[in-house]
Amino acid sequence: MPLDRQRYPQNWNQIALSVKQAASWRCQHCKQQCLRPGEKPDSLARSEWTLVTLSVHHANFTPEDNQPENLIPLCTPCHLSLHAVARRKNVSPGQLSLW
């Protein structure tokens, strides 16, 4: 999912970090414990550590809305799954969907 940096505040990295820290680096959906910055073990392949990377999701899908109640810490699989489901809901009858 491409990130349009212009829609995020300049301090987005700090906002996202505080959300992740408040969640103790755990996905709010599946409760997966995720890696903290600098915790990438050499024994994990990129595909493996990507699965335990925490991101911050905007519940209302609006990156400009950074109120704490709109920000949800999610692991990569949960975040991608949530966006895929949201896209499916927006597909018109008869429209081709790749998800």
The 8 nearest C-alpha neighbors of each residue, nearest first, counted from 0:
[[1, 2, 79, 82, 3, 83, 78, 75],
 [0, 2, 3, 4, 79, 82, 6, 5],
 [1, 3, 4, 0, 6, 5, 7, 62],
 [2, 4, 5, 6, 1, 7, 62, 0],
 [3, 5, 6, 7, 2, 8, 9, 62],
 [6, 4, 3, 7, 8, 9, 2, 63],
 [7, 5, 4, 63, 62, 3, 8, 61],
 [6, 8, 4, 5, 62, 63, 11, 9],
 [9, 7, 11, 10, 6, 63, 5, 4],
 [10, 8, 11, 7, 12, 4, 5, 13],
 [9, 11, 8, 13, 12, 14, 7, 15],
 [12, 10, 14, 8, 13, 9, 15, 7],
 [13, 11, 15, 14, 10, 16, 9, 17],
 [12, 14, 16, 11, 10, 15, 17, 18],
 [15, 13, 11, 17, 16, 12, 10, 18],
 [16, 14, 18, 12, 17, 13, 11, 55],
 [15, 17, 13, 19, 18, 14, 12, 20],
 [16, 18, 20, 14, 19, 15, 21, 13],
 [19, 17, 15, 21, 16, 20, 22, 14],
 [20, 18, 22, 16, 24, 17, 21, 72],
 [19, 21, 23, 17, 22, 18, 24, 16],
 [22, 20, 18, 23, 19, 17, 24, 16],
 [21, 23, 19, 24, 20, 25, 18, 72],
 [22, 24, 20, 21, 25, 19, 32, 33],
 [25, 23, 19, 22, 33, 20, 32, 35],
 [26, 24, 32, 23, 31, 30, 33, 22],
 [27, 25, 73, 30, 74, 31, 28, 72],
 [26, 28, 30, 72, 73, 29, 25, 71],
 [27, 29, 26, 30, 73, 77, 31, 74],
 [28, 30, 31, 26, 27, 77, 74, 73],
 [31, 29, 26, 25, 27, 28, 32, 74],
 [32, 30, 26, 29, 25, 33, 74, 51],
 [31, 33, 25, 24, 30, 26, 34, 51],
 [34, 32, 51, 24, 52, 25, 53, 31],
 [35, 33, 38, 52, 51, 36, 39, 24],
 [34, 36, 38, 37, 33, 24, 39, 52],
 [37, 35, 38, 34, 39, 52, 16, 33],
 [36, 38, 39, 35, 34, 40, 41, 52],
 [39, 37, 35, 36, 34, 40, 41, 33],
 [38, 40, 37, 41, 48, 34, 43, 36],
 [41, 39, 42, 43, 38, 48, 37, 44],
 [42, 40, 43, 39, 44, 38, 45, 48],
 [41, 43, 40, 44, 39, 47, 48, 45],
 [44, 42, 41, 40, 47, 48, 45, 39],
 [43, 45, 47, 46, 48, 42, 41, 49],
 [44, 46, 48, 47, 49, 43, 50, 39],
 [47, 45, 49, 44, 48, 50, 43, 51],
 [46, 48, 44, 45, 49, 50, 43, 51],
 [49, 47, 51, 50, 45, 46, 43, 44],
 [48, 50, 52, 46, 47, 51, 45, 75],
 [51, 49, 48, 47, 75, 52, 76, 46],
 [52, 50, 33, 48, 49, 74, 34, 53],
 [53, 51, 49, 33, 74, 50, 34, 75],
 [52, 54, 74, 73, 33, 75, 51, 72],
 [55, 53, 73, 72, 74, 56, 52, 75],
 [54, 56, 72, 71, 73, 15, 70, 57],
 [55, 57, 71, 70, 58, 72, 54, 73],
 [56, 58, 70, 60, 69, 59, 61, 62],
 [59, 57, 69, 60, 56, 70, 71, 61],
 [58, 60, 61, 57, 69, 64, 62, 56],
 [61, 59, 57, 58, 62, 56, 64, 69],
 [60, 62, 59, 63, 64, 57, 58, 65],
 [63, 61, 64, 7, 6, 57, 60, 65],
 [62, 64, 61, 7, 6, 65, 8, 57],
 [65, 63, 62, 61, 66, 69, 57, 59],
 [66, 64, 63, 67, 69, 70, 62, 57],
 [65, 67, 69, 68, 64, 70, 63, 57],
 [68, 66, 69, 70, 65, 18, 71, 64],
 [67, 69, 66, 70, 71, 65, 58, 57],
 [70, 68, 58, 67, 57, 66, 65, 71],
 [71, 69, 57, 67, 56, 68, 55, 58],
 [70, 72, 56, 55, 73, 57, 69, 58],
 [71, 73, 55, 26, 54, 27, 19, 56],
 [74, 72, 26, 54, 53, 78, 27, 77],
 [73, 75, 53, 26, 77, 52, 76, 51],
 [74, 76, 78, 77, 50, 52, 79, 53],
 [77, 75, 79, 78, 74, 80, 50, 73],
 [78, 76, 80, 74, 79, 75, 73, 81],
 [79, 77, 75, 81, 80, 76, 73, 74],
 [80, 78, 82, 76, 81, 77, 75, 83],
 [81, 79, 83, 77, 78, 82, 76, 84],
 [82, 80, 78, 84, 83, 79, 77, 85],
 [81, 83, 85, 79, 84, 80, 86, 78],
 [82, 84, 80, 86, 85, 81, 79, 98],
 [85, 83, 87, 81, 86, 82, 80, 88],
 [84, 86, 82, 88, 83, 87, 81, 89],
 [87, 85, 83, 89, 88, 84, 82, 90],
 [88, 86, 84, 89, 90, 85, 83, 98],
 [87, 89, 85, 86, 90, 84, 91, 83],
 [88, 90, 86, 87, 91, 85, 84, 92],
 [91, 89, 87, 88, 94, 92, 86, 96],
 [90, 92, 94, 93, 89, 88, 95, 87],
 [93, 91, 94, 90, 95, 89, 96, 88],
 [92, 94, 91, 95, 90, 96, 89, 87],
 [95, 93, 91, 92, 90, 96, 89, 97],
 [96, 94, 93, 97, 90, 91, 92, 98],
 [95, 97, 98, 94, 90, 87, 86, 93],
 [96, 98, 95, 87, 83, 86, 94, 90],
 [97, 96, 83, 87, 86, 84, 95, 80]]
